[in-house]
Amino acid sequence: MRGVVQQGGGKASPILLISNGYGEDLLAGVLAQALHRQRPELEVWAFPVVGEGRALQRFPVKIVGVQEEMPSGGWVRQSWKALREDIRAGFLQLTWRQWQALKALRARVSFTVPVGDIYALFLAYRFVRRPIVFVPTAKSDYIRGHLALEKHLMKKYCRLVLPRDELTAEGLRRSGIPAKYVGNLMMDAIFPSGERLYGTEERKWVIGILPGSRNEAYLNLPLLSLAMDTIVEELPDAYFAVALAGNLSLEKAAEILIQNDWQPEAGAPHRERERFLAKNRACLLLAQGRFGDILAASRVVLGLAGTANEQAAGLGKPVVAFPGPGSQFTKRFLAAQKRLLGDALEAAEGPIPAGQAVLSILADEEKYRRMAACGRRRMGEPGGAERMAAEILQLWDREMEQR
């Protein structure tokens, strides 16, 4: 069946994606794009719960519901202070309005796909009450498995669960949950343009730098610069490619690097979203919108990032990381990421040991291959979005036939 009719012979009701986080919005968008490619006549709606859903705007999806930016940016679990600020900004009222909006959508959609953690699933089963395929992106058995309550809810309400790795899928199946691993959406959310980075053709060693996607990146840059200095002591011609998130200030990031003895490179082309800096013979590209190209060009990645570190590992790029000075990329967070990525990530104590670790990986081909293979194995190959879309549409067709 090709998504043609529902009751009364009218147009089929849309599939509703519910995402609860900025990263989850992007992953939901990637899934929406795959659904659109396979079934262009079927409408896909998205209800982003955190923020305004800007990441979804580039995808073939209709944004519905109630959205509002909160001071914490969705990090209310990180501290009581963040929660208090959100409450003062109207978080409780926003939550109530979102619940009512989801109830109002109940009669208008045919299927729900929550993308994120158990709260997204709660919203789907409690308020929308349509058949559910759950895409739990927040947890992996490599770090810590789902709680008994979470498993109970999946078993009771989900037609299918599509976790991020096979180990997690196996654990869910042992609990009687209809779980299947078909790929990791993160690996379809990289988007390289294929355009070569300026100046890389003249450099042997390209090292990707991932400072993180939130304001903490500004605190991370001086420490990453110190790690780069350590690398330059042995590789004076190194090329560093810094992937700066689009929500951050290019000028502020450049100024921080200049304060750490990097200087604007004479003769470099002027580009709106790129800055070129140099320190003696070493070169640094600071760029927005080039994340995929930076990963493609990099031999090794030095990162204080969450999802971006994982994506780099999935592409076979060894990752080196160390705890940052802020509240997000902490020792605890790094330890969890190490459990997730295994040998694909080398955890260092600070910036100087991190720089030394990068040099060690570049000098040891066997270690490099071992780290690259582990990253690909833990994160999975690209193409998961298309396979997820096929699974969802197969269940959607079955549901429509039974109506």
QUIQUIWO-V50992 format. One record per residue. N is the residue number from 1. SS is DSSP state (helix for helix, strand for strand, loop for the rest). OMEGA is omega in whole degrees, -180 to 180 (none if undefined). D_CENTER is the distance of its C-alpha to the mean C-alpha in Angstrom with 2 decimals. Layout:
BEGIN
n=N ss=SS omega=OMEGA d_center=D_CENTER
n=N ss=SS omega=OMEGA d_center=D_CENTER
END
This chain:
BEGIN
n=1 ss=loop omega=-173 d_center=32.96
n=2 ss=loop omega=173 d_center=31.10
n=3 ss=loop omega=-170 d_center=30.00
n=4 ss=loop omega=-171 d_center=33.35
n=5 ss=strand omega=165 d_center=34.93
n=6 ss=loop omega=-176 d_center=34.84
n=7 ss=helix omega=176 d_center=37.76
n=8 ss=helix omega=177 d_center=40.61
n=9 ss=helix omega=-180 d_center=39.40
n=10 ss=loop omega=179 d_center=37.03
n=11 ss=strand omega=-178 d_center=33.61
n=12 ss=loop omega=179 d_center=30.97
n=13 ss=loop omega=-177 d_center=28.88
n=14 ss=strand omega=165 d_center=25.20
n=15 ss=strand omega=-179 d_center=22.24
n=16 ss=strand omega=173 d_center=20.30
n=17 ss=strand omega=177 d_center=16.53
n=18 ss=strand omega=-178 d_center=15.80
n=19 ss=strand omega=-177 d_center=12.40
n=20 ss=loop omega=177 d_center=12.44
n=21 ss=loop omega=-179 d_center=9.79
n=22 ss=helix omega=178 d_center=8.27
n=23 ss=helix omega=179 d_center=4.62
n=24 ss=helix omega=176 d_center=6.95
n=25 ss=helix omega=-180 d_center=9.04
n=26 ss=helix omega=-180 d_center=7.15
n=27 ss=helix omega=176 d_center=6.99
n=28 ss=helix omega=178 d_center=10.52
n=29 ss=helix omega=177 d_center=11.51
n=30 ss=helix omega=178 d_center=10.91
n=31 ss=helix omega=178 d_center=12.96
n=32 ss=helix omega=179 d_center=15.45
n=33 ss=helix omega=178 d_center=16.04
n=34 ss=helix omega=176 d_center=16.88
n=35 ss=helix omega=-180 d_center=19.13
n=36 ss=helix omega=179 d_center=20.79
n=37 ss=helix omega=-176 d_center=21.52
n=38 ss=helix omega=-177 d_center=23.14
n=39 ss=loop omega=-173 d_center=24.88
n=40 ss=loop omega=-179 d_center=25.28
n=41 ss=loop omega=-179 d_center=27.98
n=42 ss=loop omega=178 d_center=25.88
n=43 ss=loop omega=174 d_center=24.37
n=44 ss=strand omega=178 d_center=20.82
n=45 ss=strand omega=178 d_center=20.26
n=46 ss=strand omega=177 d_center=17.25
n=47 ss=strand omega=175 d_center=17.72
n=48 ss=strand omega=-174 d_center=14.99
n=49 ss=loop omega=-178 d_center=16.20
n=50 ss=loop omega=179 d_center=14.59
n=51 ss=strand omega=-173 d_center=15.57
n=52 ss=loop omega=176 d_center=16.83
n=53 ss=loop omega=-177 d_center=14.13
n=54 ss=helix omega=-178 d_center=14.22
n=55 ss=helix omega=-179 d_center=11.06
n=56 ss=helix omega=-171 d_center=13.09
n=57 ss=helix omega=-179 d_center=16.14
n=58 ss=helix omega=-173 d_center=15.67
n=59 ss=loop omega=-180 d_center=15.73
n=60 ss=loop omega=-175 d_center=18.94
n=61 ss=loop omega=177 d_center=18.67
n=62 ss=strand omega=179 d_center=20.93
n=63 ss=strand omega=-177 d_center=19.54
n=64 ss=loop omega=175 d_center=21.89
n=65 ss=loop omega=-175 d_center=22.72
n=66 ss=loop omega=-180 d_center=22.82
n=67 ss=loop omega=176 d_center=20.24
n=68 ss=strand omega=179 d_center=20.85
n=69 ss=loop omega=177 d_center=19.14
n=70 ss=loop omega=-178 d_center=19.90
n=71 ss=loop omega=-175 d_center=20.59
n=72 ss=loop omega=-175 d_center=18.08
n=73 ss=loop omega=178 d_center=15.06
n=74 ss=loop omega=-177 d_center=14.34
n=75 ss=loop omega=-177 d_center=15.03
n=76 ss=loop omega=-179 d_center=18.41
n=77 ss=loop omega=-175 d_center=18.20
n=78 ss=loop omega=-178 d_center=18.14
n=79 ss=loop omega=176 d_center=21.75
n=80 ss=helix omega=180 d_center=24.78
n=81 ss=helix omega=179 d_center=25.09
n=82 ss=helix omega=179 d_center=21.82
n=83 ss=helix omega=180 d_center=23.00
n=84 ss=helix omega=179 d_center=26.44
n=85 ss=helix omega=179 d_center=25.26
n=86 ss=helix omega=179 d_center=23.30
n=87 ss=helix omega=178 d_center=26.39
n=88 ss=helix omega=-179 d_center=28.60
n=89 ss=loop omega=177 d_center=26.48
n=90 ss=loop omega=-178 d_center=26.95
n=91 ss=helix omega=-178 d_center=24.09
n=92 ss=helix omega=178 d_center=26.52
n=93 ss=helix omega=178 d_center=28.03
n=94 ss=helix omega=180 d_center=24.71
n=95 ss=helix omega=178 d_center=23.80
n=96 ss=helix omega=-180 d_center=27.26
n=97 ss=helix omega=178 d_center=26.98
n=98 ss=helix omega=177 d_center=23.72
n=99 ss=helix omega=180 d_center=25.49
n=100 ss=helix omega=179 d_center=28.43
n=101 ss=helix omega=178 d_center=26.45
n=102 ss=helix omega=176 d_center=24.88
n=103 ss=helix omega=-178 d_center=28.44
n=104 ss=helix omega=-180 d_center=29.67
n=105 ss=helix omega=-173 d_center=27.26
n=106 ss=loop omega=-176 d_center=28.59
n=107 ss=loop omega=-173 d_center=31.42
n=108 ss=loop omega=-178 d_center=29.47
n=109 ss=strand omega=-176 d_center=26.73
n=110 ss=strand omega=-169 d_center=27.25
n=111 ss=strand omega=177 d_center=24.10
n=112 ss=strand omega=178 d_center=20.98
n=113 ss=strand omega=175 d_center=17.49
n=114 ss=strand omega=-179 d_center=15.62
n=115 ss=strand omega=-179 d_center=11.84
n=116 ss=strand omega=-178 d_center=10.74
n=117 ss=loop omega=-172 d_center=13.41
n=118 ss=helix omega=178 d_center=17.17
n=119 ss=helix omega=177 d_center=17.78
n=120 ss=helix omega=177 d_center=16.35
n=121 ss=helix omega=177 d_center=18.73
n=122 ss=helix omega=180 d_center=21.48
n=123 ss=helix omega=-178 d_center=21.32
n=124 ss=helix omega=-175 d_center=21.66
n=125 ss=helix omega=-175 d_center=24.59
n=126 ss=helix omega=-171 d_center=26.36
n=127 ss=helix omega=-178 d_center=26.45
n=128 ss=helix omega=174 d_center=25.76
n=129 ss=loop omega=172 d_center=27.50
n=130 ss=loop omega=179 d_center=26.72
n=131 ss=strand omega=-171 d_center=25.76
n=132 ss=strand omega=161 d_center=22.26
n=133 ss=strand omega=-174 d_center=19.70
n=134 ss=strand omega=176 d_center=17.03
n=135 ss=strand omega=-176 d_center=13.48
n=136 ss=strand omega=-177 d_center=12.72
n=137 ss=loop omega=-169 d_center=9.11
n=138 ss=loop omega=-173 d_center=10.11
n=139 ss=loop omega=175 d_center=12.86
n=140 ss=strand omega=177 d_center=14.17
n=141 ss=loop omega=174 d_center=17.83
n=142 ss=loop omega=-180 d_center=17.15
n=143 ss=loop omega=174 d_center=16.50
n=144 ss=strand omega=-176 d_center=18.36
n=145 ss=loop omega=179 d_center=19.17
n=146 ss=loop omega=178 d_center=19.45
n=147 ss=loop omega=-180 d_center=22.46
n=148 ss=helix omega=179 d_center=25.64
n=149 ss=helix omega=179 d_center=25.32
n=150 ss=helix omega=179 d_center=21.86
n=151 ss=helix omega=178 d_center=23.36
n=152 ss=helix omega=-179 d_center=26.39
n=153 ss=helix omega=178 d_center=24.53
n=154 ss=helix omega=-178 d_center=22.65
n=155 ss=helix omega=-176 d_center=26.01
n=156 ss=helix omega=-168 d_center=27.86
n=157 ss=helix omega=-171 d_center=25.75
n=158 ss=strand omega=171 d_center=23.46
n=159 ss=strand omega=-179 d_center=24.84
n=160 ss=strand omega=175 d_center=21.98
n=161 ss=strand omega=-177 d_center=18.89
n=162 ss=loop omega=-177 d_center=16.21
n=163 ss=loop omega=-171 d_center=14.37
n=164 ss=loop omega=178 d_center=11.79
n=165 ss=loop omega=-176 d_center=14.71
n=166 ss=helix omega=180 d_center=18.48
n=167 ss=helix omega=179 d_center=19.48
n=168 ss=helix omega=178 d_center=17.98
n=169 ss=helix omega=179 d_center=19.56
n=170 ss=helix omega=179 d_center=22.84
n=171 ss=helix omega=179 d_center=22.88
n=172 ss=helix omega=180 d_center=22.42
n=173 ss=helix omega=178 d_center=25.10
n=174 ss=helix omega=177 d_center=27.45
n=175 ss=loop omega=177 d_center=27.27
n=176 ss=loop omega=-178 d_center=28.35
n=177 ss=loop omega=179 d_center=25.07
n=178 ss=loop omega=-175 d_center=24.61
n=179 ss=strand omega=-178 d_center=21.40
n=180 ss=loop omega=176 d_center=20.46
n=181 ss=loop omega=178 d_center=17.86
n=182 ss=loop omega=-180 d_center=17.40
n=183 ss=loop omega=-176 d_center=14.08
n=184 ss=loop omega=-178 d_center=10.35
n=185 ss=helix omega=-178 d_center=8.50
n=186 ss=helix omega=-175 d_center=5.59
n=187 ss=helix omega=174 d_center=8.76
n=188 ss=helix omega=-176 d_center=9.86
n=189 ss=loop omega=-177 d_center=7.33
n=190 ss=loop omega=169 d_center=8.89
n=191 ss=loop omega=173 d_center=12.15
n=192 ss=loop omega=178 d_center=14.82
n=193 ss=loop omega=-176 d_center=18.01
n=194 ss=loop omega=180 d_center=20.33
n=195 ss=loop omega=-178 d_center=22.14
n=196 ss=loop omega=176 d_center=23.22
n=197 ss=loop omega=-179 d_center=22.54
n=198 ss=loop omega=174 d_center=25.81
n=199 ss=loop omega=-176 d_center=28.01
n=200 ss=helix omega=-178 d_center=26.19
n=201 ss=helix omega=-179 d_center=29.06
n=202 ss=helix omega=-174 d_center=31.31
n=203 ss=loop omega=180 d_center=29.19
n=204 ss=loop omega=-173 d_center=28.92
n=205 ss=loop omega=174 d_center=26.08
n=206 ss=strand omega=-177 d_center=22.77
n=207 ss=strand omega=179 d_center=20.43
n=208 ss=strand omega=179 d_center=16.88
n=209 ss=strand omega=-179 d_center=16.20
n=210 ss=strand omega=-176 d_center=12.88
n=211 ss=loop omega=-177 d_center=14.16
n=212 ss=loop omega=-172 d_center=11.13
n=213 ss=loop omega=-179 d_center=10.07
n=214 ss=loop omega=-175 d_center=12.73
n=215 ss=loop omega=177 d_center=16.51
n=216 ss=helix omega=178 d_center=16.65
n=217 ss=helix omega=180 d_center=15.86
n=218 ss=helix omega=177 d_center=19.50
n=219 ss=helix omega=-177 d_center=20.75
n=220 ss=helix omega=-173 d_center=18.90
n=221 ss=helix omega=178 d_center=20.32
n=222 ss=helix omega=179 d_center=23.92
n=223 ss=helix omega=176 d_center=23.10
n=224 ss=helix omega=176 d_center=21.08
n=225 ss=helix omega=177 d_center=24.15
n=226 ss=helix omega=176 d_center=26.36
n=227 ss=helix omega=178 d_center=24.49
n=228 ss=helix omega=177 d_center=24.92
n=229 ss=helix omega=179 d_center=28.60
n=230 ss=helix omega=179 d_center=28.98
n=231 ss=helix omega=-177 d_center=27.71
n=232 ss=helix omega=178 d_center=29.97
n=233 ss=helix omega=179 d_center=32.97
n=234 ss=helix omega=180 d_center=32.88
n=235 ss=loop omega=-174 d_center=31.09
n=236 ss=loop omega=-180 d_center=32.58
n=237 ss=loop omega=-177 d_center=31.32
n=238 ss=loop omega=178 d_center=27.62
n=239 ss=strand omega=179 d_center=25.11
n=240 ss=strand omega=-180 d_center=22.06
n=241 ss=strand omega=-176 d_center=19.23
n=242 ss=strand omega=178 d_center=17.18
n=243 ss=strand omega=-179 d_center=13.94
n=244 ss=strand omega=-180 d_center=14.21
n=245 ss=loop omega=-176 d_center=11.87
n=246 ss=loop omega=-180 d_center=13.87
n=247 ss=loop omega=-180 d_center=14.54
n=248 ss=loop omega=-178 d_center=16.40
n=249 ss=loop omega=178 d_center=19.96
n=250 ss=helix omega=-178 d_center=20.74
n=251 ss=helix omega=179 d_center=24.31
n=252 ss=helix omega=179 d_center=23.65
n=253 ss=helix omega=179 d_center=21.47
n=254 ss=helix omega=-180 d_center=24.25
n=255 ss=helix omega=178 d_center=26.88
n=256 ss=helix omega=179 d_center=25.41
n=257 ss=helix omega=177 d_center=25.47
n=258 ss=helix omega=177 d_center=28.98
n=259 ss=helix omega=178 d_center=30.06
n=260 ss=loop omega=168 d_center=29.09
n=261 ss=loop omega=168 d_center=31.50
n=262 ss=loop omega=-177 d_center=29.43
n=263 ss=strand omega=176 d_center=31.42
n=264 ss=strand omega=-177 d_center=30.88
n=265 ss=loop omega=179 d_center=31.71
n=266 ss=loop omega=177 d_center=34.92
n=267 ss=loop omega=178 d_center=34.97
n=268 ss=loop omega=180 d_center=31.23
n=269 ss=loop omega=177 d_center=30.41
n=270 ss=loop omega=179 d_center=29.49
n=271 ss=strand omega=-171 d_center=26.20
n=272 ss=loop omega=-174 d_center=24.76
n=273 ss=loop omega=-180 d_center=21.20
n=274 ss=strand omega=172 d_center=22.21
n=275 ss=strand omega=-179 d_center=24.46
n=276 ss=strand omega=-178 d_center=26.32
n=277 ss=strand omega=179 d_center=27.70
n=278 ss=strand omega=173 d_center=29.93
n=279 ss=strand omega=-172 d_center=31.47
n=280 ss=loop omega=-179 d_center=34.61
n=281 ss=loop omega=-180 d_center=33.62
n=282 ss=strand omega=-177 d_center=29.88
n=283 ss=strand omega=179 d_center=27.64
n=284 ss=strand omega=173 d_center=24.39
n=285 ss=strand omega=174 d_center=22.27
n=286 ss=strand omega=-170 d_center=20.21
n=287 ss=strand omega=170 d_center=18.21
n=288 ss=strand omega=179 d_center=15.94
n=289 ss=loop omega=-179 d_center=14.57
n=290 ss=loop omega=-175 d_center=15.11
n=291 ss=helix omega=-179 d_center=11.85
n=292 ss=helix omega=179 d_center=12.48
n=293 ss=helix omega=178 d_center=16.14
n=294 ss=helix omega=177 d_center=15.81
n=295 ss=helix omega=-179 d_center=14.09
n=296 ss=helix omega=-176 d_center=16.77
n=297 ss=helix omega=-170 d_center=19.50
n=298 ss=loop omega=173 d_center=18.73
n=299 ss=loop omega=179 d_center=20.75
n=300 ss=strand omega=179 d_center=19.07
n=301 ss=strand omega=174 d_center=16.15
n=302 ss=strand omega=-169 d_center=16.89
n=303 ss=strand omega=170 d_center=13.89
n=304 ss=loop omega=-174 d_center=13.56
n=305 ss=loop omega=179 d_center=9.80
n=306 ss=loop omega=-178 d_center=7.43
n=307 ss=helix omega=-177 d_center=4.17
n=308 ss=helix omega=175 d_center=6.32
n=309 ss=helix omega=-179 d_center=9.20
n=310 ss=helix omega=179 d_center=8.17
n=311 ss=helix omega=178 d_center=7.66
n=312 ss=helix omega=179 d_center=10.90
n=313 ss=helix omega=179 d_center=12.59
n=314 ss=helix omega=176 d_center=11.98
n=315 ss=loop omega=179 d_center=13.76
n=316 ss=loop omega=178 d_center=16.54
n=317 ss=loop omega=175 d_center=16.26
n=318 ss=strand omega=-176 d_center=17.66
n=319 ss=strand omega=173 d_center=15.81
n=320 ss=strand omega=-178 d_center=17.96
n=321 ss=strand omega=175 d_center=17.02
n=322 ss=strand omega=-178 d_center=19.24
n=323 ss=loop omega=178 d_center=19.21
n=324 ss=loop omega=-178 d_center=18.98
n=325 ss=loop omega=-175 d_center=21.58
n=326 ss=loop omega=-173 d_center=19.58
n=327 ss=loop omega=-175 d_center=18.61
n=328 ss=loop omega=-179 d_center=14.92
n=329 ss=loop omega=-175 d_center=14.77
n=330 ss=loop omega=175 d_center=17.97
n=331 ss=helix omega=-180 d_center=19.96
n=332 ss=helix omega=179 d_center=18.97
n=333 ss=helix omega=-180 d_center=15.20
n=334 ss=helix omega=179 d_center=15.91
n=335 ss=helix omega=178 d_center=18.19
n=336 ss=helix omega=179 d_center=15.69
n=337 ss=helix omega=176 d_center=13.25
n=338 ss=helix omega=177 d_center=16.48
n=339 ss=helix omega=-180 d_center=17.36
n=340 ss=helix omega=-172 d_center=14.17
n=341 ss=helix omega=178 d_center=14.48
n=342 ss=helix omega=-177 d_center=18.26
n=343 ss=helix omega=178 d_center=20.20
n=344 ss=helix omega=-178 d_center=17.29
n=345 ss=strand omega=172 d_center=16.90
n=346 ss=strand omega=-179 d_center=19.95
n=347 ss=strand omega=179 d_center=20.03
n=348 ss=strand omega=-178 d_center=22.62
n=349 ss=loop omega=-177 d_center=24.55
n=350 ss=loop omega=-173 d_center=24.30
n=351 ss=helix omega=-179 d_center=24.02
n=352 ss=helix omega=174 d_center=27.27
n=353 ss=helix omega=178 d_center=26.65
n=354 ss=helix omega=177 d_center=23.16
n=355 ss=helix omega=178 d_center=24.95
n=356 ss=helix omega=178 d_center=27.48
n=357 ss=helix omega=177 d_center=24.92
n=358 ss=helix omega=179 d_center=23.55
n=359 ss=helix omega=180 d_center=27.20
n=360 ss=helix omega=-180 d_center=27.89
n=361 ss=helix omega=-180 d_center=25.15
n=362 ss=helix omega=-177 d_center=26.37
n=363 ss=helix omega=-174 d_center=29.91
n=364 ss=loop omega=-176 d_center=29.40
n=365 ss=helix omega=180 d_center=28.64
n=366 ss=helix omega=177 d_center=28.81
n=367 ss=helix omega=179 d_center=26.27
n=368 ss=helix omega=-178 d_center=23.96
n=369 ss=helix omega=-180 d_center=24.31
n=370 ss=helix omega=179 d_center=23.83
n=371 ss=helix omega=-179 d_center=20.52
n=372 ss=helix omega=-179 d_center=19.27
n=373 ss=helix omega=180 d_center=20.48
n=374 ss=helix omega=180 d_center=18.95
n=375 ss=helix omega=179 d_center=15.40
n=376 ss=helix omega=-178 d_center=15.91
n=377 ss=helix omega=-177 d_center=17.52
n=378 ss=helix omega=-173 d_center=15.03
n=379 ss=helix omega=179 d_center=11.90
n=380 ss=loop omega=-179 d_center=14.04
n=381 ss=loop omega=172 d_center=14.95
n=382 ss=loop omega=-180 d_center=13.57
n=383 ss=loop omega=-179 d_center=15.36
n=384 ss=helix omega=-178 d_center=14.02
n=385 ss=helix omega=179 d_center=13.53
n=386 ss=helix omega=180 d_center=17.22
n=387 ss=helix omega=176 d_center=18.37
n=388 ss=helix omega=180 d_center=16.73
n=389 ss=helix omega=180 d_center=18.34
n=390 ss=helix omega=179 d_center=21.59
n=391 ss=helix omega=-179 d_center=21.62
n=392 ss=helix omega=-178 d_center=21.04
n=393 ss=helix omega=176 d_center=23.71
n=394 ss=helix omega=177 d_center=26.10
n=395 ss=helix omega=179 d_center=26.05
n=396 ss=helix omega=178 d_center=26.27
n=397 ss=helix omega=-179 d_center=29.30
n=398 ss=helix omega=179 d_center=30.91
n=399 ss=helix omega=-180 d_center=30.53
n=400 ss=helix omega=180 d_center=32.06
n=401 ss=helix omega=-178 d_center=34.93
n=402 ss=helix omega=-178 d_center=35.80
n=403 ss=loop omega=none d_center=36.11
END
